[in-house]
Amino acid sequence: MSNGSEKDFYIYDTIPLRVFFEILRTGDLKLLILSHNHTQYKIIEAEIVWDEILRRNGQESGNLDFNNYIDHLRTYAYLISEFVLIKACLSKLTIIPVDVEAVETLTKKGYVIDLTTSKTFLDSVRRATTKSNNLVTKIAAKQKELEKMGRSEGKPLTFAKALANISKQLKFSVDRNLTLAEYNEYVKLLKENNGRVI
């Protein structure tokens, strides 16, 4: 991340609530970039900034759904990488039966490859292949969890609705240029003062 990220991008403390909701709605991370410099590098940098905004928003608002989603995504990626590694090692053993590196990798991952005889070797490779197919089930289950987490229940909160809700509860019209950080502070104050949640 460049040292000038605060002047190059909106960050948690400066992003207008309107822009935050627009990015949620469209996924257009170019809206985070303050200059007209929308190079691929800037867009990649914007992804990092956006993740940090979401993390801080979750932390400040008490809604840790994003962190939970990232944890599930990491597990999903790990399961896929394990599956690919195991299948690659097993495939390698069908070509080069005494590949020590593949056997060691499989052993470390809990797959027993018996090199005693040709028959025991083939039987152990078949058992390992069957066992590795269980990863497909785990991957599919994790994918369904991620899809379920990705679907929002009911109508998503919009900028206009968020602004109307907070104005109603505060009993004054909130400035349309409200930042995400300010919005979260208002919500915290409301919760502290009368226990109402927006």
N, C-alpha and C positions, 0 to 999 in steps of 0.2 A: 504494500500500500504506500502510495506516495505521501510525503510529509505534508503536502498541501491538500489533503483530502477534504478538510473542512471548507476550503475555498473552492474546491472543484466539484463537490457533491453536497446535496442536502445530507445531514446526519440526523440522528435521533432528536437532538435538541433544536434543530432548525427546520425540519421538514414540515411544511404546512399540512394540516390534517386533510385538506382537500387533495393534495398531491399523494399522500399516503393511501387514501381510499381509491384514487385513480389507478395507482400502481397495483393495488390489490385486485381491482376490477379487470385491468387490461394486461397486467404482467409486463408493461412497458418500462423497463429499468432506465431507459434514456431520460425519463422524467427526473431522475435523481441527479443527472449531470447538469451543473449550473452553466457551463460554457456551451458553445455550439460544436465542441470537439467531441463527436460521437464515434471515435475510432473503436476498433474491436478491443483494443487494450482498455480503453475507458469503460466499455460495456462490461468487460470481465471484472474490472475494478469495482464497477457499480454493483455487481452481484455480491461482492464481499461486503460492501457498504450496506446493501439491502439486508443481508443476513444479520449484520450487526444491529441494524434498526429493528428488525423483527425480534432479535434476542432481547434487546433493551426494552422494547415495548412489552414483551412477555414478562420480563422482570419487574418493570414499573407498574404494569396493570394487574399483575398477579395471574395472568393467563399464560401458562407455560406449554400450551399446545404445540407451539413451534419447536421447542426443545424436545418434546416427546416425539414429534414427527421426525426430527433429525436423528434421534436415537434409533428409531425404527428403521430409518433409511440406511443408517450405518450397518445395522444388523443384516438388513437385506443385501447390501453390497458385500458384506463379509461372507454370507451364505453363498452368493453367486461366485465369488472368488474361490471359495473352498471347493465348490462343485467343479469349476473349471480346472483347478489344480489337480484334484483327485482323478477326474476323467482323463486329463493329459498324462498323468503318471500311469494310469491303467492302460491307456492306449499305447504308450511307449513300451510297456511290458509285453504287449502282443507283438511288437516289432523286434524288440531287443529283450529277450527273456531275462537276462541277468544284468539288468541296469541297476547298479547298486544305489545310485542317487534316487531313482524312482522308488525303489524298495524302502530306503531309509525315510523318504518323505511320507510315504503311505504308512509306515510303522509309526512315525511321530503323530500322524493324524488318527491313529487307532485302527488301522487296517492291517491285518496279519497276512503277510505273503510268505508262504512256506516254500523254500527253495530245495527241500530234501530230494524230491524226485519230480519228474515231469508231470506226473499225475497230481501230486500234492500241490505243485505250483499252479497248474491249470484250475484245480478245484478252489484254491485260495483266491485266485484272480476272479473267478466267477462269484464267489461269496462277497468279495470286496466290491465288485460291480453292482451286485444286488443291494448291498449296504449303502453304496453311494447314491443309489436311486432314491433313498429316503430323503436326501437333501432336496430333491425336486419337490417333494411334498412340503417340506419346511419353507422353501422359497415361495411356493404358491400361496401358502398360508400367510406369510409375511407380506406378499404382494396384495392380498385381499385386505389385510389390516391397513396397509398404506392407502389403498383406494378408498376404504371406508373413512379414514382420517381426512382424506382430501375432499370428500363430499361434505358440503355444509348442510346442516339440517335447517329446514325452513328458509325464509328469505334472509340473505346476508344483510348486515347493517350497511347502510350507505352513508355518504358524507352528510347529505341533507338530513337524514333521520338522526344521525349522531348529534349534529348541531341543534336540531329541534329538541331532542331529548334533554340535552344538557342545558339549553336555554330555559326550557320549561322547569327543570328541577332547580336551576339557579334563580329563577324568576327574573331574569333579564336577558336581553338579546346578546348572545356571545358573538364576538367579532368573527367574520367569515375567514379571516387570515390566521386563525388560531393554529398553533403548532401542535403536533402530536404530543410533545412533552407537556405543553400547557393543558391540553385536553386530559391527559392522564392525571395531572395534578388536581384539576377540578373534580374528576371522578373520585380520587382519593379523599379529597375534602368532603365531598358529599357522603361518602361511605362513613367517614369518621363522625360527621355531624348528625346524620340521621339514619344511617344504615341502608340508605337506598342505593341500589345498584342500577347502573344504566345499561 
